[in-house]
Amino acid sequence: MPTGIRGARPRMRVFALLVVLAMLLSAVVAGTATATHSEEGDVDFWLTVLHNNDGESDVFPDEVLDDDDNLIGFEKGVAYFATTLKEARTAANKKTMGDNTQRGTIVVSSGDNFLASPAFTASLADGIFYDAIAMDSLNYDAIALGNHDFDFGPDVLAAFIAEGFARPGHPPYVSANVDMTGEPALQALVDDGVIVKSTIVKEKGERIGVVGAITPALPTISSPRNVVVNAVAPAVQEQVDALEGMGIDKIVMISHLQDIETDILIAGVLSGVDIMVAGGGDELLANPDDLLLPSDDPTDIAGPYPMMAVDSDGHDVPVVTTSGQYGYVGQLTVGFDDGGVVSTVDDDRSGPIRVVSSDFADGVKPNGSMNARVVAPVEEFVADLAADVIGTSQVDLDGTRDGVRDAESNEGDLIADSQFWQATQLAGDFGVPTPDVALQNGGGIRNDSIIPAGDITELDTFDMVPFANFVAIIPDIPREQFKEILENAVSRIDPAPVPGGTGRFAQISGFTFTFDTTGTPMLIDVETGAVLQAGTRVTEVALDDGTVIVSGGAVVGGPDLTVATIDFLARGGDQYPYRGAPFTSVGVSYQQALSSYIQAPSGDGGLGGLISSAQYPEGGAGRITQLP
């Protein structure tokens, strides 16, 4: 039944609160399971926000198996999601017996609407943005930009938005804190009112303001090129003030700030936002009675639905998100009083709605049009990749997320070796030195699985390295700077016994190194790239020919190094401190390099179709040693 949240609030402007106060508020709120409720207020208008985030081109459903590995149904998948969303939209506007209050519904996405993957490669190969066709059919009222939406650069994102949506009244992309003036293709969409800082959705006679925001870390985790990302809170507050100036008193913020805790923190310095829909963290919010996906477990739940933040006026703000990949339709139903204040959350109509097939009692049938226009053509393309066998592996290849982000893995070794090989093969053609070393960030390895020994297909290479990253050569890197590059790679590794790392961790080729997690982690200024705290974790570095680069934590003098890597890192992605060093792209993607390296004859330095257990043993070849 509905529960009260708060009474009428003044629309005060206390944006000047110190960030320290915001952090204190966040520390208290982030761990709070439920809000402090006041008496239920009168409801003048019910608003349901249907939402999802991090669809990430995951258009196919997953099989659900019983304990004997028998197929019993499906979960996720954009065609099942489409039906679930349609049914939720219809149900949300239904009035109960004796309920004469008007009900309205909006549908929003909180970003990462596509992702480098075999599925998205189908779009690039066919010249048809299948994810955009899917989103167009889902009839969003507003869409937030996510970091992965920029992974192929501004031009691909602009084409995705401009060419992929055919429905009249193109849904607006909202992001208050980006400046597109340095990117003509995106700025043209700004000029046309397709990319906006905020938008107004009219629903059942009410006007609902929607403000968007994206993470300020965008330049270091994606490829926005000349897109400028500004601070979140001031940009959002400016739009909220403008909407309130137009008499709009129902305001929803949709954001892609990478985790829900950041949204809760930002709420502490905002005033006038009624609902926050987060993205990027893949958190599963649910309550005890909510049905979860068969693949989920109650231990996966990150918090209640909704969580509650406290704004700068001291008022509760519902904050919601979903775990992504078209697995849930999030549904938040709130009641506004006649002053535009959220007075009630309808618990019976709020929560995650799982996406499962009709094999389950609460399941649905897939949307036929979505299957025909999106799933089938992508499935055909991926099937062709899966049928193209390019080699054999004698060993399981570990590309799990944890496996490549905090330790050496044999799959990481393979990928780094392919870039070293490809750069060596092409350096002469581009008039640059052959590399001494190669590095691949763990965040660029995406299959998040162990590929079993046996046939290796072209699809496997796309699963492993799907981004639009190109092999690059960076000459004349001083040894002191190379040590800083490695310090950055290990700066986010948690000391034992608590494992864990981030996408900046490096898989390497051409050298070995040792690092000590008890040493001081290097800190880099996000905006300037300046080293704020020197790292002391890297203790030993030696090239494969025996040349010592670092000994006992001290750099050994000698010639500069030439580094092979991907252009994402060469441009400073994941805060790799190349500091604008000139680099040359050799015109080959890292997926093409991996595929070619596996197939190339051994006489040309390739693997001749065989990934041997001797060269790539489980656990890696001992290139990286972690202490203690």
Secondary structure, DSSP 8 states (H G I E B T S, - for coil): -EEE----------TT--HHHHHHHHHHHTT-SS---------SEEEEEEEE---TT--S-EEEE-TTS-EEEEE--HHHHHHHHHHHHHHHT---TT--SEEEEEEEE-S----SSHHHHHHHHHT--HHHHHHHHHT-SEEE--GGGGTT-HHHHHHHHHHH--SSS---EE-TTEE-TT-HHHHHHHHTTSEESEEEEEETTEEEEEEEEE-TTHHHHS--TT-EE--HHHHHHHHHHHHHHTT---EEEEEE-SSHHHHHHHHTT--S--EEE--SS--EE--TT----TT--GGGEEE-SSEEEE-TTS-EEEEE---STT-EEEEEEEEE-TTS-EEEEEGGG-EEEE-BBTTSTT-B---HHHIIIIIHHHHHHHHHHHH-EEEEESS-EE--HHHHHSS--HHHHHHHHHHHHHHHHHTGGGT----SEEEEEGGG----SEE-SEEEEHHHHHHHS-SS-EEEEEEEE-HHHHHHHHHHHTTT---TTS----TT-EEEESEEEEEETTS---EE-TTT--EEE----EEEEEETTS-EEEETTEE-----EEEEEEHHHHTTGGG---TT---EEEEEEHHHHHHHHHHS-GGGTS-TTEE-TTTS-TT-SS-EEEE-
